[in-house]
Amino acid sequence: MIDVKKLRENPALFKDVVRRRRESVDIEEILRLDEQRRKKIYEVENLKKAKNRLSEEIGRFKKEKQDADEIIAKSKELIGRIGGLETEVKEIGEKFDRLLLWVPNILHASVPDEDAIVKEWGEVGKLDFEPLAHWDLGEALGLIDLKAAAKLAGSRFVLFKGLGALLERALVSFCLDVHTREHGYQEISPPVLANLECFIGAAQFPKLVLEMYQCKDDPLYLIPTAEVPLINLHRDETLTEDKLPLRYTAYTTCFRREAGSYGKDVRGMVRIHQFDKVELVKFTSPERSYEELEKMVGDVEVILQRLGLPYKVKLLSAGEMGFQSAKTYDFDVWAAGQKRWLEVSSVSNCEAFQARRANIRLRLKNGELGYPHILNGSGVALPRVFIALVENNQTRDGRIAIPECLRPYMHGLEYIGG
């Protein structure tokens, strides 16, 4: 949620944000509703003061045993007008609040209008033979079964089996162990269903409603990322600055409808409805949030470097960033079998945007109340990391070399296949 006071003081800033992000919310309409509501609230307050004065007169007239019928009639008229205006205030306020949910976060000054590569790591194209894509290699080695997944749930699902299921589980355990033991995150295992308030607080609703799976008979939604429950751990709470930063990590299955993506990435498991992800979330003081953002970028780099996956880090442009983010880095890894880069992580600083929406306050050291800054990142999204591992680590004789960091989780295996 944006700062409404800042919107009133500098509407041009928000109009520019909407333009650069290629959004369509009407800032002028929001300001008009805000002014209209404030005027009517002022009118209600004045009428209530007038009614209170009439009530005092009625009491005095009755005490003096004078006829108060005329004053009583005026008081009843004011009560009716007040009730009508309060109904209008409520209706305008609801419309104002709905529109405000569509206003994106402001942008950090460093956000460009074109994506910018800020770092590259690893060697691309080192295989001296024509590599297979994961859908061929994975099925040949019995790691995945896309036909069985389609039989069970339809298209855009994957079934891991045998050593493929073990490799997926190994990736989860490896990521969680590194983030908890080395990077200082506390592990959380949250529900994968959440209520609407969670999605509003995390700024997933209403912007991403078409991407969400909703339960038919209960007011719950399947989460598209563990960011949703992790942020809402502190909804309607007041944190204290001396306890920050708070660092959480969670492994969950995630669910996305991928609405509008049909025809894209139809083969394999690049774009699927259900996938595993290890998420990172931080609550920080405003002064340290960008320092913590860079640390979170480093946390993701550790994972990818130990897995030996070539990657590049992009500073996203205004038009490509998530609705709630003030600044975002994307990580793309190289997949040799498809000869393409695949996004495996986004690391973002959302500043106070989500904290305002979730009513998470911060008691500063000087006693004043503010809002914490909230950061999130994928640490990492596993299907595409699985793809890159399988495609990049294949050998000429059809095996897959297991990265050394995963071997303790794979019962000591060095290769799959052969």
N, C-alpha and C positions, 0 to 999 in steps of 0.2 A: 504494500500500500504506500502511495506517495504521501508526502507531507502537504496537506491541503493549504497550510499557511504559505508554504513556498510556491504552490501553484497560483495562489491569489497574487503574490508579490511579483512573480516572474512567469506569466503564462507563455511568453515567447520561448523560454527555455524548454517547456514541455511540448510546445508545438514543434520545435526543432527536433526533439527526441522522437516524437511520433513520426515525423518525416523521415529521419535517418533510419529508423527501425522498420519503415514501410508498414506502419500500423494505420488504422483508420478511425480511431476514436476521436470524437468531436470535443476538443478542449473548450471551445466557446460555449457549447451546450452545457457542459459541466459547470462552467463559471456562471452561466445564466441561472441554472438551477440553484447553485450555491447562494447567489445574491437573492433570488426569490425566496428561498427558505429562510434566510437570515432576516429579511424584511418582515416576513410573516411571524417569525418567532418574536421579533421586536414588538409587532402589533399585539400579539397574544399577551406579552408581558405587560404592556400598557393597559390592555383591557382588564387583566387580572388586578392590577393596581386600582383601577376605577371600581371594579367589583368589590374589592376590599373596603374602599372608602364608603361605598353604598351599604355594605354590611354593617359598618360602624354606625352609619346614620340610622339604619333600621333598628339596631340595638338601642340607640339613644331615643328614637321615637317611641319604641315600645316601652322603654323604661319610664318615659314621660307620659305614657298612655295617649300618644298622639296617633293619628291615622297614618300608617306606613304603606298602604296599598300601592300608591303610585311609585314609591321607591322600590318596593318589592317587585313590581312589574318591570321596572328598569333593570333590576338585578337579574331577573329571569331572562330578559332579552340579551344582556351581556353574557350570561352563561351559555345561551344558545350560540351566540357569535363566537365565543371562545371555543366551544366544541367543534363548530364547523371549521374554524381556522386550524385547530389542532389536527383535525383529520387531513386538511390540506398539507400541513407541515409534514405529517407522517408520509403521505403519498409522494410528495416532492422529495423527501429524504430517502425513501426507498429507491426511487428512480436515480437520484444522485449517487447513492451507494452502489447501485448496480453498474452505472457507467464508470464510476471510479475504479472498479475492479478491472476494467479494461485498459487503464492507463499504465503503460510499461514503466519500468524503473529508469531513472536517469542514468546517463552514461558517464563513466570515468573519463577524465580528460585525455587519457592515453589511447582510448578506443579509436581505431582508424575507420575509414570508409571502405577500405579494401582489406581482405585478409592478408596477414603478414607472417611469413615464416620467421620465427625467432630462434629456433635451434633445430639441428639435425644430428642424429646419432646412429652409428652402425653402418654396415656395408650392404648395399642393395645389389642384387644380381650376381651373387657369388657362386650359384650353382652352375656347373659345367654341362648340364643336360637339360632337356625340356621337362620341367616339373609338372606334376598333375595338380589339378584343383582338388580342394578338400572333399567335394562330393564324390569324386572318383576314388581318390586314395583312401578316404575314410571308410567308404563302403567296402572297398576291396580288402581292407584289413579288419573289417568287422567292428569298427569304432562307432559308426552311426548307421541308422536305418531310417531314411527319409520316407520310404514307402510305408513302413509300419507306423510312423508318426502320423502320416496322412490318413491311414486307416482308422487310427484312434481319435484324431482331432481335426483332420482337414489339412489344407495346405498351410505353409509357413510355420510348421512345428518341426522339432527335431527329437529323435529318440537316440540317446547315447546308450551304448551297451558294452559289456566286457571291459577291455582296457580303455575304451573311449569314456565310459562312465567313471572309471578310476582316474583318468587324466583330468576330467572336469572337476572331480572332487579334490584332486591334488592341487589344482589351480586355486580353488576356493581356500583350502587350508593354508597354502603358501602365502597368499595375499593377506589373509587374516593374521597369520603369525608375524609377518613382517610389520604390518601396521600396528599391532598391539605390542609386540615385544621390543620393536626398534623405534617406532615413530610416536608412541605414547597415546594411541587411541584406545578408548574403552570399547570392548565389543558389546554389541546389543543384538538380541535376536527378537525383532518385533513381529507383530502380526503382518500378514500380507494383504489384509483387508483393512480399510480405514474409512472413517465417516467423512461427510462432506466438509466439516469444519477443518479437518486436516488438509484437504486439498485446497481450500480457500487460503489457509495460512501459508502453505508452501507455494502459492501462486500458480498451482496447476489448474485450478478452476477459476473462472470459466474458460480461460484461453484454450486449454487442452482437453476440453470435455469430449471431443470427438475421438480422442486417443484412448479414452478410459473405458474399461469394462465395468458395468454397473450390475449389481445384484437385482434380480427381479422383485423379490419379496422382502428385501431388507434395505435400509438406507446406507448401504456400504458399497465401496468400489475396490477393485483389485488395484494394488499400487503399481505404478509404472517405474518406480525407483524407491529405494529405502530412504531417500531424502525426505519423502513425505512424512513417515512416522518419526524419523529422527529429529526433524525440526519441531514437530509437535510434542515432543517429550516435555518441552517447557512452555507450551501454550498457556496463556493466562497466568504466567509466573513472573516474579521479579528476581533477576539474577544479581549477584554482587560482583563488582569489578575485580575484587581480590581473588575470586574463584576462577577467573578466565585465564587462558582459553580453555573451553571444554571441547574435547575431541572425541568423537564417536565414530565407530565403524560398524557396519552390519552387512552380513551376507543375506540376501533374499532372492527368491525367484521374483521376476518382474514381468508385468503384463502390459502390452501395448497393442492396440487394434491396428496400428499402421494404416489408419484411414487415409485414403488418397494416394497410397504408395503402390497400388496394384500395377503390375507391369514392370516394376523396378526390382532388381535383384531377386528374380523368381527362382533361381537355382540355388541349391545349397541352404546355408544357414546365416547368410549375411543380414537378412532382414526378416526376423521371425516375431511371432506374437508372444512367446514365452521364453525368457532367458534368465540366466543367473548373473548376478552382479555383486561385487563388493563395493559398498558406498562409503564415502568419507564425509563427515559434516563437522564443522567447527563453529563455536560461538566465541567471538572475540570482542575486545574493546575496539571502538572506532579507530583509535590511534594506531593500533597494531594490525588491523585487518589486512592491509596490503603486504605487510611483511609475512603474515601467516599464509597469504595466498601463494607467495613464492615458495614457502616451505612445503605447501601442499603439492605444488608442481614438482618439487624435488622428491616427495614421497612416491608419486606416480612413476617418476623416472627410475627410481630404485627398482621397482617391480619389473619394468620393461627391460632395463639393462641386465638384470640377473637372468631374465628369460632369454636374453640375447636377441631381442626383436628390434630391428632397425625402426626408428621412429622419427617423426618430425613434430615440432610443437608450433602451433599456429596461434597468433593473437587474432581473435575473431573480429570481424568488422561489425558495425552497428546493426546492419541488416541481417546478419547471420546469428546473432546472439540470442540466447533464451530470453523470454519476456521478463523474467525476474532478475536477470543478471546486470550488474554494473560493469563487469569486465570478465572476459572468459578466454581461457586457453583451451585449445583442442589438441589431443594427441592422436596422430594417425600412425598406424604400423604398416609395414610392407608385407603383402601376401604374395609370395613368389608364384604360386600356381595360377593366380588370376592376373598377375602383373599389375596390381593396383594397391592404392593406399586405403586402409580401412580405419574409420574412427573407432577408438576404443575407450576414450576418456574425454570428458569435459570438466575443467576445473574453474569454478566461478566464485567471485565475490559478489554477493547480492546486497551488500551493505545492510541498511536497516529496513529494506523493502519487505522482506518476509516477517521480520520481527514486528513491524507495525500491523501487518495483516493478522498475525497470530497472537497479538497483544502480549509480546514478550518484552518486559521492561528491564532496564539495567540501572541499578543503584551505583552511581559513580563514587569514587573515593571521597569527593568533596561533598557528598550527600545529595547531590542533584539527581533527578531521574532522567534517563535517556533511553536509548535503544541499543542493544548489542548489534554488531555486524555478524551476519551468518554466511558461511562459505560452504560450498559442497563440491565434491569431485568423485568421479568414478575411479575406484582403485583396485580393480578395473572391471569393465564389462567383458564377460568371459567368452561368449560364443566367438567373437571376432579374434580374441587372443588365441583361442583354441584353433581357429582357422589358420592364423599366421604361424603358430607353432607347427601344425601338421604340414603346411605347405613349405615353409622355410627349412624345416629340419628333415625333409625326406632325403633319402639316399638313392643313388643310381639303381641299387638292387631292390628298391621298393620298401625299405624300412623307414622308420621315423626315429631319429635320435632324440632322446629325452634330455632336456637341459639338466645340468648337474643339480641345480637348486630344487628340482622337482623329484629327483630320484629317491630321497628318503620317504616321500609320500607315495611313491610308486613301487614299494617293496623292493627297492634296489635295482629295478630294471634300468638298463641303459638304452635299450632299443625296443620299439614295438614292431613286431613282424620279423620274418626271416626264420 
